[in-house]
Amino acid sequence: MRVVTICMPESYVDGVDELIGQNKYPNRSEVIRIAIRDLLVDELWGERKVSGGLPLIAQLEQMALQNASKPNPQQ
């Protein structure tokens, strides 16, 4: 990934920090990545993926739970 520096109004930063404080996202970068992805999907790429806009960390947790519930054939 590339590092990109942006300037945002203080109210945006406060809102992002509030989402992190509510444990909806792990950090500012993830909030901004999701917001930009959703914008690009809406404006350029068309349909949203099956994830339904879930944060990446929530998608990974979901996948881990699904994998944990599958029987392990090596046992």
HELIX and SHEET records of a PDB file:
HELIX    1   1 GLU A   10  GLY A   21  1                                  12    
HELIX    2   2 ARG A   28  LEU A   40  1                                  13    
HELIX    3   3 VAL A   41  TRP A   45  3                                   5    
HELIX    4   4 LEU A   56  SER A   69  1                                  14    
END                                                                             
